[in-house]
Amino acid sequence: MISVRNISKKFGKLEVLKSFDLEFEAGKSYALMGPNGSGKTTLIKIILGMVIPNSGDVLVHGKSIQGNFEYRSNIGYMPQIGRYPDNIQIGQLFSMMQDMRPSIKDYDLELIEAFGLDKIMAKPMHTLSGGTRQKVSAALAFMFGADILVLDEPTVGLDPMAVETLKHKIKKERDSGKLILITSHILSELDELTDHAIYINEGEVFFNDTITCLKDMTGEEKFSTAIARLMEWSLKKKKKNNLSHV
Ligand SMILES: Nc1ncnc2c1ncn2[C@@H]1O[C@H](COP(=O)(O)OP(=O)(O)OP(=O)(O)O)[C@@H](O)[C@H]1O
């Protein structure tokens, strides 16, 4: 469904992604993990066409995203921090986004209702709490029934009930055949929601396989302990690489 081919990205001298090759398939959910600043959001933004890589290409449904804007209408994106015009009301924001995708008439309003946003449609965005803004972002990501859902730290700031609502929705959409890509630092959440782990470290893909394989490889039953083991190994590798330069 999405192929990341030999993608490299530098910001000035900082090499954030070095020759990334990744495949994302329909009906699966992928956990994108790595330390702060390891390039998770950059990779997501490259897939969304919001950041241009220095080299490589991304194919969505077999078609390059270069010079192609159509593919984006088939991706639901929930950003880490949703930025919206201050004075716009929730309802106006939803209508505006719907007007921007005139070809889609069948909206998924499940999260709007589940989060109770339908009862506060007249509230201006600048008056909303952080968690409510996050609910608006989630509702927008799922609203257009996109086949691909890219969720950057989706549950940050949500209350426990809203977290459960969102998790239920993510699982439901995955089971209906959609591709889900999630970044999060909340490991329990990733264990529950994803089948496949991608661990980025020092600009490279350090691990890319199923969560079952991750647990087998590390000999750890618990996902969080398996990830801790992976982090240990990546730090050891870094130390070894640094020594080899001496
Ligand atoms: N527009 C930019 N200009 C310069 N440097 C950037 C830019 N965007 C990201 N970076 C740098 O690229 C690196 C990777 O950032 P990115 O946001 O992709 O990391 P991340 O893995 O998503 O981090 P976190 O877990 O903290 O969200 C960081 O060092 C960041 O400062």
The ligand as an SDF file (V2000), in Angstrom:
LIG
                    3D

 31 33  0  0  0  0  0  0  0  0999 V2000
   12.2220   21.7270    9.6710 N   0  0  0  0  0  0  0  0  0  0  0  0
   13.2980   21.3230   10.3420 C   0  0  0  0  0  0  0  0  0  0  0  0
   14.4400   22.0160   10.2910 N   0  0  0  0  0  0  0  0  0  0  0  0
   15.5540   21.6110   10.9480 C   0  0  0  0  0  0  0  0  0  0  0  0
   15.6200   20.4900   11.6940 N   0  0  0  0  0  0  0  0  0  0  0  0
   14.4960   19.7580   11.7810 C   0  0  0  0  0  0  0  0  0  0  0  0
   13.2890   20.1310   11.1350 C   0  0  0  0  0  0  0  0  0  0  0  0
   12.3450   19.1980   11.4180 N   0  0  0  0  0  0  0  0  0  0  0  0
   12.9420   18.2960   12.2190 C   0  0  0  0  0  0  0  0  0  0  0  0
   14.2190   18.6260   12.4400 N   0  0  0  0  0  0  0  0  0  0  0  0
   15.1810   17.8640   13.2530 C   0  0  0  0  0  0  0  0  0  0  0  0
   15.1810   16.5160   12.7720 O   0  0  0  0  0  0  0  0  0  0  0  0
   15.3200   15.6080   13.8560 C   0  0  0  0  0  0  0  0  0  0  0  0
   14.1760   14.6140   13.8220 C   0  0  0  0  0  0  0  0  0  0  0  0
   12.9850   15.2910   14.2190 O   0  0  0  0  0  0  0  0  0  0  0  0
   11.5640   14.5490   14.2820 P   0  0  0  0  0  0  0  0  0  0  0  0
   10.5610   15.5680   14.7040 O   0  0  0  0  0  0  0  0  0  0  0  0
   11.3420   13.8270   13.0130 O   0  0  0  0  0  0  0  0  0  0  0  0
   11.8340   13.4980   15.4620 O   0  0  0  0  0  0  0  0  0  0  0  0
   10.8230   12.5260   16.2450 P   0  0  0  0  0  0  0  0  0  0  0  0
   11.4380   11.1740   16.1990 O   0  0  0  0  0  0  0  0  0  0  0  0
    9.4560   12.6740   15.6820 O   0  0  0  0  0  0  0  0  0  0  0  0
   10.9140   13.1340   17.7110 O   0  0  0  0  0  0  0  0  0  0  0  0
    9.8790   13.1110   18.9720 P   0  0  0  0  0  0  0  0  0  0  0  0
    9.8660   11.7100   19.5110 O   0  0  0  0  0  0  0  0  0  0  0  0
   10.5160   14.0650   19.9130 O   0  0  0  0  0  0  0  0  0  0  0  0
    8.5400   13.5940   18.4840 O   0  0  0  0  0  0  0  0  0  0  0  0
   15.4070   16.4570   15.1360 C   0  0  0  0  0  0  0  0  0  0  0  0
   16.7650   16.6350   15.4700 O   0  0  0  0  0  0  0  0  0  0  0  0
   14.7770   17.7720   14.7190 C   0  0  0  0  0  0  0  0  0  0  0  0
   15.3030   18.8530   15.4500 O   0  0  0  0  0  0  0  0  0  0  0  0
  1  2  1  0
  2  3  1  0
  2  7  2  0
  3  4  2  0
  4  5  1  0
  5  6  2  0
  6  7  1  0
  6 10  1  0
  7  8  1  0
  8  9  2  0
  9 10  1  0
 10 11  1  0
 11 12  1  0
 11 30  1  0
 12 13  1  0
 13 14  1  0
 13 28  1  0
 14 15  1  0
 15 16  1  0
 16 17  2  0
 16 18  1  0
 16 19  1  0
 19 20  1  0
 20 21  2  0
 20 22  1  0
 20 23  1  0
 23 24  1  0
 24 25  2  0
 24 26  1  0
 24 27  1  0
 28 29  1  0
 28 30  1  0
 30 31  1  0
M  END
$$$$
